[in-house]
Amino acid sequence: MVEKIVCEKCGYVLYESKELIPPLQVYEKYNGVCPNCKKKLNRKPLKIEIKINK
């Protein structure tokens, strides 16, 4: 399973790995701002999507 965290505005991949980490850690890494579009990130995820690949 891969965890992928993306900016909801521009789709920039903030984090992608098999190692699961809390979204707050990604928020802190980027100081709460998307490095691509400069949108303010949320401390808590607004949307969680689970996809199963076959």
Secondary structure by P-SEA (a helix, b strand, c coil): cbbbbbccccccccccccbbbbaaaaaaaaccccccccccccccccbbbbbbcc
